[in-house]
Amino acid sequence: MNLKKMFTVALCGCLVLSSCGGDEAHPQVVISETTLVSYPQALIPATGEVVLPEVAIIADAVFEGATTLKTLKAPKLAKIGARAFKGATALVSVELASETLPETAAGAFEGTPANKNLIVPASYATTYRQWAEAHGFATINGLALTEYDPKITYDANGVLTKYPDEFIVDGVVSLPEAVTEVPASFFYNKNIVKVEGTNVIKIGSQVFQNCVNLTTVHLPKLSGEIPAQAFAQCSKLTEVTIGEEVTGALNDAFADTPRDKKLIISSTTFDREKHEKWAVEHGFKTLNGTAIELDIPEPLPAGFQNNERTITLAPQIPLNMTELVIPKYYQVLGNNCFKTNNSGGSYLRVLSGKGIKRIEDSALEGQTNIHTLNFPNLEYVGDNGVYTPSSLKRVDFPLCTEIGASSFEAGSQSELTEIILPSLKKWGRKAFQSHKKIARVRLGATPPELKASKYALPHSTTSPKPVLEVPAGSKAAYENWNGRTYFGEIVEYTPTAQ
């Protein structure tokens, strides 16, 4: 042994330095740097308490057979050698303070009492749980070891405080019924596949962010606004169940998640329109099993104004804009919306909108260059709705049930040759006045309501008059219709064919 690196101490309640020499008649405590090499039983204080404030290592068999040792305090202890406490039959308390578990040889505490208590900082107690059991301790900080078993915990208000990874079985997080809130970032970046929380009503921001394997979320009582980045970067998310009291979601709540997710509202009487509005913005494809609009759109062109789903104003259309596609989310062209700034006509030639259901009064009045209107879901055209459509070649709205007065009335020019309105129920006065090239008109089985007027229907100053196409079996009804005089031959068609 290198005597220059050795020193001895005698402990009588405190450490006292002494010479390194010694014999059996003069037992000594020997510490080499931070390793306790020897601690004779004769030097153990009468209280049975040994304090080792700087010792990091207890060498093999140091306290073997030390039957008067009752308490050990070693806050920096990092390693315990073989048989270190073997046969220390009075040892009932060990106090440690290191955050890291001490490396401990098997059998180091062999023959010590089964009722030993381990004392550690409260925040480390769970960390020491398995170590304490392995070395024969009965309690930690006076509590049974079972108190430190991994467990899901929550406070008196139902706020989740701990969810050990041991409880994430096969990627499933199953929250206890008493949990009503999951705090911000709680499961951030966790490897989870599914979340079940039957009574959760509130979640914090980033709570499931970057859970890249998360596919299913079931929080049927969730309410309020889904917070920032709650599900951001959940790149496999496919189904989300929430409560009807959810009011919406912040813009980045579902950032970088799939654009074909399923949204389920846990109610049969929920406000579909309310939830559809925000769901479509966050990439949900279906709402309670029914398809919803995914393409809420790219923004409208600069200068367009809207109120919810109604376009209220179109700016002056630029010269280079000959075609405009209105995003599917928008359903109504409001009163005068294109007329206001384009009363002399614009350069638009093609106008489309799969979501458009209504053209209100004078909405497209004066758009003389438009030759194609593609509104497959259109249901209504108001008075003067498409007044003076000089270039329009075809009116084909299979779902339209009503057109207002002068809705398609011509000006000095007209290119209109076909009218397809198989669902029409009300035909406004002068709806197609002054068109002279109409050759074909297709209507439904029941003649539409028509206010008597000389100019109510298509008419031509030249022969022949337009052919009237009606569904098979309805020709007789049209022979007695008050608009019959404006048409030439009546031809029946099969409704499934166009």
Buried (B, 14 or more C-beta within 10 A) or exposed (E): EEEEEEBBBBBEEEBEEEEBEBEEEEBBBBBBEBBBBBBBBEBBBEEBBBBBEEBBBBBBBBBBBBBBBBBBBBBBBBBBBBBBBBBBBBBBBBBBEBEEBBEBBEEBBBBBBEEBBBBBBEEBBBBBBEBBBEBBBBBBBEEEBEBBEEEBEBEEEBBBEEBEEEBBEEBEBBBBEEBBBBBBBBBBEBEBBBBBBBBBBBBBBBBBBBBBBBBBBBBBBBBEBBBBBBBBBBEEBBBBBBBBEBEBBBEBBBBBBBEEBBBBBBEEEBEBEBBBBBBBBBBBBBBBEEEBBBEBBEEBEEEBEBEEBBBBBBBEBEEEEBEBEBBBBBBBBBBBBBBBBBEEBBBBBBBBBBBBBBBBBBBBBBBBBBBBBBBEBBBBBBBBBBBBBBBBBBBBBBBBBBBBBBBBBBEEEBBBBBBBBBBBBBBBBBBBBBBEBBBBBBBBEBBBEBEEBEBBBBBBEEEEBBBBBBBEEBEEEBEEBBBEEBBEEBEBBEBEEE
